[in-house]
């Protein structure tokens, strides 16, 4: 049973790492930042967030590696 628990923890860690590398956790980080700064405006929806992020990347293409 300990082996299964250890494997589960390892898989969760790998999953969290990959989400960070791929940027999938960006929206969660945005929400944490939004809440932490005490912004009065409502946070963007996930769809709005990703649209804004890609629009900013398109306006500033040298900010990307590829």
PQR file with spaces between the fields and no chain letter, atoms N, CA, C, O and H, PARSE charges and radii, in Angstrom:
ATOM       1  N    UNK     1       0.821   -1.194    0.000 -0.4000 1.5000
ATOM       2  CA   UNK     1       0.000    0.000    0.000 -0.0000 2.0000
ATOM       3  C    UNK     1       0.866    1.258    0.000  0.5500 1.7000
ATOM       4  O    UNK     1       0.512    2.241   -0.652 -0.5500 1.4000
ATOM       5  N    UNK     2       1.995    1.251    0.717 -0.4000 1.5000
ATOM       6  CA   UNK     2       2.889    2.401    0.725 -0.0000 2.0000
ATOM       7  C    UNK     2       3.458    2.678   -0.659  0.5500 1.7000
ATOM       8  O    UNK     2       3.695    3.831   -1.018 -0.5500 1.4000
ATOM       9  H    UNK     2       2.282    0.453    1.247  0.4000 1.0000
ATOM      10  N    UNK     3       3.677    1.625   -1.433 -0.4000 1.5000
ATOM      11  CA   UNK     3       4.208    1.778   -2.785 -0.0000 2.0000
ATOM      12  C    UNK     3       3.203    2.536   -3.647  0.5500 1.7000
ATOM      13  O    UNK     3       3.582    3.413   -4.423 -0.5500 1.4000
ATOM      14  H    UNK     3       3.484    0.688   -1.141  0.4000 1.0000
ATOM      15  N    UNK     4       1.927    2.197   -3.510 -0.4000 1.5000
ATOM      16  CA   UNK     4       0.884    2.881   -4.285 -0.0000 2.0000
ATOM      17  C    UNK     4       0.778    4.344   -3.875  0.5500 1.7000
ATOM      18  O    UNK     4       0.634    5.222   -4.727 -0.5500 1.4000
ATOM      19  H    UNK     4       1.619    1.485   -2.879  0.4000 1.0000
ATOM      20  N    UNK     5       0.847    4.608   -2.579 -0.4000 1.5000
ATOM      21  CA   UNK     5       0.782    5.994   -2.100 -0.0000 2.0000
ATOM      22  C    UNK     5       1.965    6.800   -2.613  0.5500 1.7000
ATOM      23  O    UNK     5       1.814    7.944   -3.041 -0.5500 1.4000
ATOM      24  H    UNK     5       0.964    3.895   -1.887  0.4000 1.0000
ATOM      25  N    UNK     6       3.132    6.197   -2.565 -0.4000 1.5000
ATOM      26  CA   UNK     6       4.347    6.858   -3.040 -0.0000 2.0000
ATOM      27  C    UNK     6       4.267    7.112   -4.543  0.5500 1.7000
ATOM      28  O    UNK     6       4.655    8.183   -5.010 -0.5500 1.4000
ATOM      29  H    UNK     6       3.255    5.267   -2.218  0.4000 1.0000
ATOM      30  N    UNK     7       3.773    6.148   -5.296 -0.4000 1.5000
ATOM      31  CA   UNK     7       3.627    6.309   -6.742 -0.0000 2.0000
ATOM      32  C    UNK     7       2.622    7.417   -7.054  0.5500 1.7000
ATOM      33  O    UNK     7       2.827    8.206   -7.977 -0.5500 1.4000
ATOM      34  H    UNK     7       3.457    5.278   -4.917  0.4000 1.0000
ATOM      35  N    UNK     8       1.544    7.473   -6.287 -0.4000 1.5000
ATOM      36  CA   UNK     8       0.544    8.526   -6.474 -0.0000 2.0000
ATOM      37  C    UNK     8       1.123    9.902   -6.219  0.5500 1.7000
ATOM      38  O    UNK     8       0.869   10.838   -6.977 -0.5500 1.4000
ATOM      39  H    UNK     8       1.378    6.833   -5.538  0.4000 1.0000
ATOM      40  N    UNK     9       1.905   10.031   -5.148 -0.4000 1.5000
ATOM      41  CA   UNK     9       2.546   11.322   -4.843 -0.0000 2.0000
ATOM      42  C    UNK     9       3.518   11.711   -5.950  0.5500 1.7000
ATOM      43  O    UNK     9       3.588   12.875   -6.344 -0.5500 1.4000
ATOM      44  H    UNK     9       2.112    9.271   -4.532  0.4000 1.0000
ATOM      45  N    UNK    10       4.262   10.740   -6.442 -0.4000 1.5000
ATOM      46  CA   UNK    10       5.228   11.004   -7.514 -0.0000 2.0000
ATOM      47  C    UNK    10       4.506   11.465   -8.775  0.5500 1.7000
ATOM      48  O    UNK    10       4.932   12.430   -9.410 -0.5500 1.4000
ATOM      49  H    UNK    10       4.205    9.794   -6.122  0.4000 1.0000
ATOM      50  N    UNK    11       3.428   10.797   -9.143 -0.4000 1.5000
ATOM      51  CA   UNK    11       2.672   11.186  -10.337 -0.0000 2.0000
ATOM      52  C    UNK    11       2.072   12.579  -10.189  0.5500 1.7000
ATOM      53  O    UNK    11       2.068   13.351  -11.147 -0.5500 1.4000
ATOM      54  H    UNK    11       3.082   10.013   -8.627  0.4000 1.0000
ATOM      55  N    UNK    12       1.567   12.912   -9.004 -0.4000 1.5000
ATOM      56  CA   UNK    12       1.031   14.256   -8.773 -0.0000 2.0000
ATOM      57  C    UNK    12       2.122   15.312   -8.888  0.5500 1.7000
ATOM      58  O    UNK    12       1.892   16.393   -9.431 -0.5500 1.4000
ATOM      59  H    UNK    12       1.571   12.285   -8.225  0.4000 1.0000
ATOM      60  N    UNK    13       3.300   15.001   -8.381 -0.4000 1.5000
ATOM      61  CA   UNK    13       4.429   15.930   -8.474 -0.0000 2.0000
ATOM      62  C    UNK    13       4.845   16.138   -9.929  0.5500 1.7000
ATOM      63  O    UNK    13       5.095   17.267  -10.350 -0.5500 1.4000
ATOM      64  H    UNK    13       3.487   14.123   -7.940  0.4000 1.0000
ATOM      65  N    UNK    14       4.917   15.060  -10.689 -0.4000 1.5000
ATOM      66  CA   UNK    14       5.277   15.160  -12.100 -0.0000 2.0000
ATOM      67  C    UNK    14       4.216   15.962  -12.849  0.5500 1.7000
ATOM      68  O    UNK    14       4.546   16.793  -13.695 -0.5500 1.4000
ATOM      69  H    UNK    14       4.714   14.142  -10.348  0.4000 1.0000
ATOM      70  N    UNK    15       2.963   15.719  -12.545 -0.4000 1.5000
ATOM      71  CA   UNK    15       1.860   16.439  -13.179 -0.0000 2.0000
ATOM      72  C    UNK    15       1.953   17.937  -12.874  0.5500 1.7000
ATOM      73  O    UNK    15       1.803   18.763  -13.774 -0.5500 1.4000
ATOM      74  H    UNK    15       2.694   15.044  -11.858  0.4000 1.0000
ATOM      75  N    UNK    16       2.196   18.282  -11.625 -0.4000 1.5000
ATOM      76  CA   UNK    16       2.324   19.691  -11.213 -0.0000 2.0000
ATOM      77  C    UNK    16       3.510   20.341  -11.925  0.5500 1.7000
ATOM      78  O    UNK    16       3.413   21.480  -12.382 -0.5500 1.4000
ATOM      79  H    UNK    16       2.318   17.610  -10.894  0.4000 1.0000
ATOM      80  N    UNK    17       4.626   19.623  -12.020 -0.4000 1.5000
ATOM      81  CA   UNK    17       5.819   20.127  -12.704 -0.0000 2.0000
ATOM      82  C    UNK    17       5.525   20.401  -14.183  0.5500 1.7000
ATOM      83  O    UNK    17       5.857   21.470  -14.696 -0.5500 1.4000
ATOM      84  H    UNK    17       4.705   18.698  -11.649  0.4000 1.0000
ATOM      85  N    UNK    18       4.908   19.441  -14.859 -0.4000 1.5000
ATOM      86  CA   UNK    18       4.618   19.605  -16.279 -0.0000 2.0000
ATOM      87  C    UNK    18       3.648   20.750  -16.532  0.5500 1.7000
ATOM      88  O    UNK    18       3.799   21.484  -17.509 -0.5500 1.4000
ATOM      89  H    UNK    18       4.639   18.573  -14.443  0.4000 1.0000
ATOM      90  N    UNK    19       2.657   20.911  -15.665 -0.4000 1.5000
ATOM      91  CA   UNK    19       1.737   22.041  -15.809 -0.0000 2.0000
ATOM      92  C    UNK    19       2.485   23.356  -15.692  0.5500 1.7000
ATOM      93  O    UNK    19       2.177   24.311  -16.405 -0.5500 1.4000
ATOM      94  H    UNK    19       2.535   20.316  -14.872  0.4000 1.0000
ATOM      95  N    UNK    20       3.460   23.417  -14.805 -0.4000 1.5000
ATOM      96  CA   UNK    20       4.260   24.624  -14.652 -0.0000 2.0000
ATOM      97  C    UNK    20       5.123   24.896  -15.868  0.5500 1.7000
ATOM      98  O    UNK    20       5.224   26.037  -16.319 -0.5500 1.4000
ATOM      99  H    UNK    20       3.710   22.641  -14.226  0.4000 1.0000
ATOM     100  N    UNK    21       5.744   23.860  -16.400 -0.4000 1.5000
ATOM     101  CA   UNK    21       6.614   24.015  -17.566 -0.0000 2.0000
ATOM     102  C    UNK    21       5.803   24.434  -18.790  0.5500 1.7000
ATOM     103  O    UNK    21       6.239   25.284  -19.567 -0.5500 1.4000
ATOM     104  H    UNK    21       5.662   22.933  -16.033  0.4000 1.0000
ATOM     105  N    UNK    22       4.644   23.847  -18.957 -0.4000 1.5000
ATOM     106  CA   UNK    22       3.814   24.129  -20.124 -0.0000 2.0000
ATOM     107  C    UNK    22       2.964   25.388  -19.964  0.5500 1.7000
ATOM     108  O    UNK    22       2.360   25.848  -20.932 -0.5500 1.4000
ATOM     109  H    UNK    22       4.289   23.157  -18.326  0.4000 1.0000
ATOM     110  N    UNK    23       2.910   25.946  -18.766 -0.4000 1.5000
ATOM     111  CA   UNK    23       2.140   27.162  -18.538 -0.0000 2.0000
ATOM     112  C    UNK    23       0.672   26.922  -18.245  0.5500 1.7000
ATOM     113  O    UNK    23      -0.117   27.865  -18.191 -0.5500 1.4000
ATOM     114  H    UNK    23       3.401   25.572  -17.979  0.4000 1.0000
ATOM     115  N    UNK    24       0.309   25.681  -18.060 -0.4000 1.5000
ATOM     116  CA   UNK    24      -1.099   25.361  -17.819 -0.0000 2.0000
ATOM     117  C    UNK    24      -1.598   25.916  -16.488  0.5500 1.7000
ATOM     118  O    UNK    24      -2.797   26.131  -16.310 -0.5500 1.4000
ATOM     119  H    UNK    24       0.950   24.915  -18.105  0.4000 1.0000
ATOM     120  N    UNK    25      -0.679   26.149  -15.556 -0.4000 1.5000
ATOM     121  CA   UNK    25      -1.074   26.655  -14.248 -0.0000 2.0000
ATOM     122  C    UNK    25      -1.135   28.188  -14.201  0.5500 1.7000
ATOM     123  O    UNK    25      -1.305   28.767  -13.129 -0.5500 1.4000
ATOM     124  H    UNK    25       0.296   25.975  -15.700  0.4000 1.0000
ATOM     125  N    UNK    26      -0.998   28.838  -15.350 -0.4000 1.5000
ATOM     126  CA   UNK    26      -0.983   30.300  -15.398 -0.0000 2.0000
ATOM     127  C    UNK    26      -2.277   30.913  -14.870  0.5500 1.7000
ATOM     128  O    UNK    26      -2.238   31.912  -14.152 -0.5500 1.4000
ATOM     129  H    UNK    26      -0.860   28.367  -16.222  0.4000 1.0000
ATOM     130  N    UNK    27      -3.409   30.330  -15.214 -0.4000 1.5000
ATOM     131  CA   UNK    27      -4.689   30.888  -14.763 -0.0000 2.0000
ATOM     132  C    UNK    27      -4.824   30.773  -13.246  0.5500 1.7000
ATOM     133  O    UNK    27      -5.297   31.706  -12.597 -0.5500 1.4000
ATOM     134  H    UNK    27      -3.441   29.518  -15.797  0.4000 1.0000
ATOM     135  N    UNK    28      -4.419   29.649  -12.680 -0.4000 1.5000
ATOM     136  CA   UNK    28      -4.486   29.484  -11.229 -0.0000 2.0000
ATOM     137  C    UNK    28      -3.582   30.506  -10.537  0.5500 1.7000
ATOM     138  O    UNK    28      -3.958   31.080   -9.515 -0.5500 1.4000
ATOM     139  H    UNK    28      -4.035   28.891  -13.208  0.4000 1.0000
ATOM     140  N    UNK    29      -2.387   30.732  -11.097 -0.4000 1.5000
ATOM     141  CA   UNK    29      -1.479   31.733  -10.540 -0.0000 2.0000
ATOM     142  C    UNK    29      -2.078   33.129  -10.653  0.5500 1.7000
ATOM     143  O    UNK    29      -1.946   33.940   -9.737 -0.5500 1.4000
ATOM     144  H    UNK    29      -2.081   30.266  -11.928  0.4000 1.0000
ATOM     145  N    UNK    30      -2.733   33.408  -11.772 -0.4000 1.5000
ATOM     146  CA   UNK    30      -3.398   34.695  -11.959 -0.0000 2.0000
ATOM     147  C    UNK    30      -4.465   34.903  -10.885  0.5500 1.7000
ATOM     148  O    UNK    30      -4.543   35.975  -10.285 -0.5500 1.4000
ATOM     149  H    UNK    30      -2.840   32.749  -12.516  0.4000 1.0000
ATOM     150  N    UNK    31      -5.281   33.886  -10.644 -0.4000 1.5000
ATOM     151  CA   UNK    31      -6.333   34.007   -9.630 -0.0000 2.0000
ATOM     152  C    UNK    31      -5.743   34.239   -8.243  0.5500 1.7000
ATOM     153  O    UNK    31      -6.266   35.047   -7.476 -0.5500 1.4000
ATOM     154  H    UNK    31      -5.218   33.016  -11.132  0.4000 1.0000
ATOM     155  N    UNK    32      -4.659   33.539   -7.915 -0.4000 1.5000
ATOM     156  CA   UNK    32      -4.005   33.737   -6.615 -0.0000 2.0000
ATOM     157  C    UNK    32      -3.464   35.155   -6.502  0.5500 1.7000
ATOM     158  O    UNK    32      -3.608   35.792   -5.458 -0.5500 1.4000
ATOM     159  H    UNK    32      -4.234   32.883   -8.539  0.4000 1.0000
ATOM     160  N    UNK    33      -2.851   35.650   -7.552 -0.4000 1.5000
ATOM     161  CA   UNK    33      -2.314   37.009   -7.556 -0.0000 2.0000
ATOM     162  C    UNK    33      -3.442   38.029   -7.438  0.5500 1.7000
ATOM     163  O    UNK    33      -3.336   38.997   -6.686 -0.5500 1.4000
ATOM     164  H    UNK    33      -2.734   35.133   -8.400  0.4000 1.0000
ATOM     165  N    UNK    34      -4.512   37.808   -8.177 -0.4000 1.5000
ATOM     166  CA   UNK    34      -5.658   38.717   -8.168 -0.0000 2.0000
ATOM     167  C    UNK    34      -6.251   38.810   -6.763  0.5500 1.7000
ATOM     168  O    UNK    34      -6.562   39.896   -6.275 -0.5500 1.4000
ATOM     169  H    UNK    34      -4.599   37.022   -8.788  0.4000 1.0000
ATOM     170  N    UNK    35      -6.398   37.671   -6.138 -0.4000 1.5000
ATOM     171  CA   UNK    35      -6.950   37.641   -4.774 -0.0000 2.0000
ATOM     172  C    UNK    35      -5.971   38.262   -3.784  0.5500 1.7000
ATOM     173  O    UNK    35      -6.384   38.985   -2.877 -0.5500 1.4000
ATOM     174  H    UNK    35      -6.145   36.789   -6.535  0.4000 1.0000
ATOM     175  N    UNK    36      -4.697   37.991   -3.947 -0.4000 1.5000
ATOM     176  CA   UNK    36      -3.683   38.491   -3.024 -0.0000 2.0000
ATOM     177  C    UNK    36      -3.485   39.989   -3.074  0.5500 1.7000
ATOM     178  O    UNK    36      -3.109   40.598   -2.072 -0.5500 1.4000
ATOM     179  H    UNK    36      -4.361   37.404   -4.684  0.4000 1.0000
ATOM     180  N    UNK    37      -3.733   40.598   -4.233 -0.4000 1.5000
ATOM     181  CA   UNK    37      -3.551   42.042   -4.355 -0.0000 2.0000
ATOM     182  C    UNK    37      -4.780   42.818   -3.928  0.5500 1.7000
ATOM     183  O    UNK    37      -4.722   44.041   -3.799 -0.5500 1.4000
ATOM     184  H    UNK    37      -4.038   40.104   -5.047  0.4000 1.0000
ATOM     185  N    UNK    38      -5.881   42.138   -3.708 -0.4000 1.5000
ATOM     186  CA   UNK    38      -7.105   42.808   -3.255 -0.0000 2.0000
ATOM     187  C    UNK    38      -7.753   43.661   -4.323  0.5500 1.7000
ATOM     188  O    UNK    38      -8.368   44.681   -4.011 -0.5500 1.4000
ATOM     189  H    UNK    38      -5.928   41.145   -3.813  0.4000 1.0000
ATOM     190  N    UNK    39      -7.629   43.267   -5.566 -0.4000 1.5000
ATOM     191  CA   UNK    39      -8.212   44.016   -6.679 -0.0000 2.0000
ATOM     192  C    UNK    39      -9.738   44.050   -6.537  0.5500 1.7000
ATOM     193  O    UNK    39     -10.369   43.031   -6.253 -0.5500 1.4000
ATOM     194  H    UNK    39      -7.130   42.439   -5.820  0.4000 1.0000
ATOM     195  N    UNK    40     -10.319   45.240   -6.739 -0.4000 1.5000
ATOM     196  CA   UNK    40     -11.773   45.400   -6.573 -0.0000 2.0000
ATOM     197  C    UNK    40     -12.551   44.812   -7.744  0.5500 1.7000
ATOM     198  O    UNK    40     -13.692   44.381   -7.576 -0.5500 1.4000
ATOM     199  H    UNK    40      -9.807   46.067   -6.969  0.4000 1.0000
ATOM     200  N    UNK    41     -11.946   44.791   -8.923 -0.4000 1.5000
ATOM     201  CA   UNK    41     -12.630   44.253  -10.102 -0.0000 2.0000
ATOM     202  C    UNK    41     -12.694   42.730  -10.030  0.5500 1.7000
ATOM     203  O    UNK    41     -11.852   42.081   -9.409 -0.5500 1.4000
ATOM     204  H    UNK    41     -11.020   45.141   -9.060  0.4000 1.0000
ATOM     205  N    UNK    42     -13.702   42.188  -10.672 -0.4000 1.5000
ATOM     206  CA   UNK    42     -13.846   40.732  -10.731 -0.0000 2.0000
ATOM     207  C    UNK    42     -12.726   40.157  -11.598  0.5500 1.7000
ATOM     208  O    UNK    42     -12.322   40.789  -12.574 -0.5500 1.4000
ATOM     209  H    UNK    42     -14.386   42.715  -11.176  0.4000 1.0000
ATOM     210  N    UNK    43     -12.221   38.976  -11.262 -0.4000 1.5000
ATOM     211  CA   UNK    43     -11.164   38.376  -12.094 -0.0000 2.0000
ATOM     212  C    UNK    43     -11.715   37.971  -13.456  0.5500 1.7000
ATOM     213  O    UNK    43     -12.911   37.731  -13.619 -0.5500 1.4000
ATOM     214  H    UNK    43     -12.550   38.462  -10.470  0.4000 1.0000
ATOM     215  N    UNK    44     -10.812   37.902  -14.426 -0.4000 1.5000
ATOM     216  CA   UNK    44     -11.213   37.446  -15.759 -0.0000 2.0000
ATOM     217  C    UNK    44     -11.634   35.984  -15.688  0.5500 1.7000
ATOM     218  O    UNK    44     -11.163   35.227  -14.839 -0.5500 1.4000
ATOM     219  H    UNK    44      -9.840   38.097  -14.294  0.4000 1.0000
ATOM     220  N    UNK    45     -12.509   35.609  -16.575 -0.4000 1.5000
ATOM     221  CA   UNK    45     -12.833   34.191  -16.701 -0.0000 2.0000
ATOM     222  C    UNK    45     -11.635   33.500  -17.330  0.5500 1.7000
ATOM     223  O    UNK    45     -10.726   34.161  -17.834 -0.5500 1.4000
ATOM     224  H    UNK    45     -12.892   36.224  -17.264  0.4000 1.0000
ATOM     225  N    UNK    46     -11.631   32.185  -17.303 -0.4000 1.5000
ATOM     226  CA   UNK    46     -10.519   31.445  -17.896 -0.0000 2.0000
ATOM     227  C    UNK    46     -10.396   31.768  -19.377  0.5500 1.7000
ATOM     228  O    UNK    46      -9.287   31.949  -19.881 -0.5500 1.4000
ATOM     229  H    UNK    46     -12.369   31.648  -16.894  0.4000 1.0000
ATOM     230  N    UNK    47     -11.516   31.842  -20.076 -0.4000 1.5000
ATOM     231  CA   UNK    47     -11.503   32.148  -21.506 -0.0000 2.0000
ATOM     232  C    UNK    47     -10.942   33.548  -21.744  0.5500 1.7000
ATOM     233  O    UNK    47     -10.119   33.735  -22.640 -0.5500 1.4000
ATOM     234  H    UNK    47     -12.416   31.695  -19.667  0.4000 1.0000
ATOM     235  N    UNK    48     -11.370   34.525  -20.964 -0.4000 1.5000
ATOM     236  CA   UNK    48     -10.864   35.897  -21.097 -0.0000 2.0000
ATOM     237  C    UNK    48      -9.363   35.956  -20.811  0.5500 1.7000
ATOM     238  O    UNK    48      -8.612   36.639  -21.506 -0.5500 1.4000
ATOM     239  H    UNK    48     -12.038   34.373  -20.235  0.4000 1.0000
ATOM     240  N    UNK    49      -8.944   35.227  -19.777 -0.4000 1.5000
ATOM     241  CA   UNK    49      -7.534   35.215  -19.407 -0.0000 2.0000
ATOM     242  C    UNK    49      -6.668   34.709  -20.550  0.5500 1.7000
ATOM     243  O    UNK    49      -5.682   35.351  -20.913 -0.5500 1.4000
ATOM     244  H    UNK    49      -9.554   34.672  -19.212  0.4000 1.0000
ATOM     245  N    UNK    50      -7.030   33.556  -21.126 -0.4000 1.5000
ATOM     246  CA   UNK    50      -6.210   32.981  -22.187 -0.0000 2.0000
ATOM     247  C    UNK    50      -6.249   33.843  -23.444  0.5500 1.7000
ATOM     248  O    UNK    50      -5.242   33.942  -24.145 -0.5500 1.4000
ATOM     249  H    UNK    50      -7.831   33.035  -20.832  0.4000 1.0000
ATOM     250  N    UNK    51      -7.391   34.471  -23.746 -0.4000 1.5000
ATOM     251  CA   UNK    51      -7.476   35.372  -24.899 -0.0000 2.0000
ATOM     252  C    UNK    51      -6.538   36.558  -24.684  0.5500 1.7000
ATOM     253  O    UNK    51      -5.802   36.939  -25.594 -0.5500 1.4000
ATOM     254  H    UNK    51      -8.209   34.390  -23.176  0.4000 1.0000
ATOM     255  N    UNK    52      -6.560   37.143  -23.487 -0.4000 1.5000
ATOM     256  CA   UNK    52      -5.701   38.275  -23.157 -0.0000 2.0000
ATOM     257  C    UNK    52      -4.229   37.873  -23.255  0.5500 1.7000
ATOM     258  O    UNK    52      -3.413   38.609  -23.810 -0.5500 1.4000
ATOM     259  H    UNK    52      -7.158   36.834  -22.747  0.4000 1.0000
ATOM     260  N    UNK    53      -3.905   36.725  -22.725 -0.4000 1.5000
ATOM     261  CA   UNK    53      -2.511   36.248  -22.740 -0.0000 2.0000
ATOM     262  C    UNK    53      -2.007   36.048  -24.168  0.5500 1.7000
ATOM     263  O    UNK    53      -0.898   36.471  -24.494 -0.5500 1.4000
ATOM     264  H    UNK    53      -4.568   36.126  -22.274  0.4000 1.0000
ATOM     265  N    UNK    54      -2.806   35.408  -25.021 -0.4000 1.5000
ATOM     266  CA   UNK    54      -2.367   35.186  -26.398 -0.0000 2.0000
ATOM     267  C    UNK    54      -2.327   36.496  -27.177  0.5500 1.7000
ATOM     268  O    UNK    54      -1.456   36.674  -28.029 -0.5500 1.4000
ATOM     269  H    UNK    54      -3.706   35.064  -24.756  0.4000 1.0000
ATOM     270  N    UNK    55      -3.253   37.417  -26.905 -0.4000 1.5000
ATOM     271  CA   UNK    55      -3.219   38.718  -27.571 -0.0000 2.0000
ATOM     272  C    UNK    55      -1.944   39.474  -27.214  0.5500 1.7000
ATOM     273  O    UNK    55      -1.316   40.081  -28.082 -0.5500 1.4000
ATOM     274  H    UNK    55      -3.960   37.272  -26.213  0.4000 1.0000
ATOM     275  N    UNK    56      -1.559   39.440  -25.938 -0.4000 1.5000
ATOM     276  CA   UNK    56      -0.332   40.115  -25.517 -0.0000 2.0000
ATOM     277  C    UNK    56       0.895   39.458  -26.156  0.5500 1.7000
ATOM     278  O    UNK    56       1.835   40.157  -26.533 -0.5500 1.4000
ATOM     279  H    UNK    56      -2.069   38.947  -25.233  0.4000 1.0000
ATOM     280  N    UNK    57       0.901   38.144  -26.281 -0.4000 1.5000
ATOM     281  CA   UNK    57       2.019   37.450  -26.915 -0.0000 2.0000
ATOM     282  C    UNK    57       2.102   37.792  -28.401  0.5500 1.7000
ATOM     283  O    UNK    57       3.197   37.921  -28.950 -0.5500 1.4000
ATOM     284  H    UNK    57       0.137   37.576  -25.974  0.4000 1.0000
ATOM     285  N    UNK    58       0.953   37.938  -29.049 -0.4000 1.5000
ATOM     286  CA   UNK    58       0.953   38.295  -30.468 -0.0000 2.0000
ATOM     287  C    UNK    58       1.484   39.711  -30.683  0.5500 1.7000
ATOM     288  O    UNK    58       2.149   39.976  -31.685 -0.5500 1.4000
ATOM     289  H    UNK    58       0.064   37.834  -28.604  0.4000 1.0000
ATOM     290  N    UNK    59       1.197   40.619  -29.754 -0.4000 1.5000
ATOM     291  CA   UNK    59       1.681   41.993  -29.865 -0.0000 2.0000
ATOM     292  C    UNK    59       3.168   42.096  -29.544  0.5500 1.7000
ATOM     293  O    UNK    59       3.826   43.044  -29.974 -0.5500 1.4000
ATOM     294  H    UNK    59       0.657   40.404  -28.941  0.4000 1.0000
ATOM     295  N    UNK    60       3.702   41.143  -28.802 -0.4000 1.5000
ATOM     296  CA   UNK    60       5.096   41.156  -28.391 -0.0000 2.0000
ATOM     297  C    UNK    60       5.736   39.801  -28.711  0.5500 1.7000
ATOM     298  O    UNK    60       6.083   39.054  -27.796 -0.5500 1.4000
ATOM     299  H    UNK    60       3.168   40.373  -28.453  0.4000 1.0000
ATOM     300  N    UNK    61       5.896   39.475  -29.998 -0.4000 1.5000
ATOM     301  CA   UNK    61       6.377   38.130  -30.372 -0.0000 2.0000
ATOM     302  C    UNK    61       7.811   37.834  -29.932  0.5500 1.7000
ATOM     303  O    UNK    61       8.162   36.663  -29.788 -0.5500 1.4000
ATOM     304  H    UNK    61       5.614   40.081  -30.741  0.4000 1.0000
ATOM     305  N    UNK    62       8.650   38.846  -29.712 -0.4000 1.5000
ATOM     306  CA   UNK    62      10.016   38.550  -29.291 -0.0000 2.0000
ATOM     307  C    UNK    62      10.068   38.036  -27.861  0.5500 1.7000
ATOM     308  O    UNK    62      11.123   37.597  -27.402 -0.5500 1.4000
ATOM     309  H    UNK    62       8.364   39.797  -29.829  0.4000 1.0000
ATOM     310  N    UNK    63       8.952   38.082  -27.152 -0.4000 1.5000
ATOM     311  CA   UNK    63       8.914   37.558  -25.790 -0.0000 2.0000
ATOM     312  C    UNK    63       8.830   36.042  -25.729  0.5500 1.7000
ATOM     313  O    UNK    63       8.905   35.460  -24.647 -0.5500 1.4000
ATOM     314  H    UNK    63       8.095   38.439  -27.524  0.4000 1.0000
ATOM     315  N    UNK    64       8.675   35.396  -26.886 -0.4000 1.5000
ATOM     316  CA   UNK    64       8.565   33.937  -26.939 -0.0000 2.0000
ATOM     317  C    UNK    64       9.846   33.326  -27.466  0.5500 1.7000
ATOM     318  O    UNK    64      10.619   33.983  -28.162 -0.5500 1.4000
ATOM     319  H    UNK    64       8.614   35.869  -27.765  0.4000 1.0000
ATOM     320  N    UNK    65      10.061   32.093  -27.138 -0.4000 1.5000
ATOM     321  CA   UNK    65      11.279   31.414  -27.593 -0.0000 2.0000
ATOM     322  C    UNK    65      11.166   30.941  -29.031  0.5500 1.7000
ATOM     323  O    UNK    65      12.183   30.810  -29.712 -0.5500 1.4000
ATOM     324  H    UNK    65       9.433   31.560  -26.572  0.4000 1.0000
ATOM     325  N    UNK    66       9.957   30.682  -29.511 -0.4000 1.5000
ATOM     326  CA   UNK    66       9.800   30.090  -30.849 -0.0000 2.0000
ATOM     327  C    UNK    66       8.996   30.970  -31.784  0.5500 1.7000
ATOM     328  O    UNK    66       8.780   30.607  -32.940 -0.5500 1.4000
ATOM     329  H    UNK    66       9.131   30.789  -28.958  0.4000 1.0000
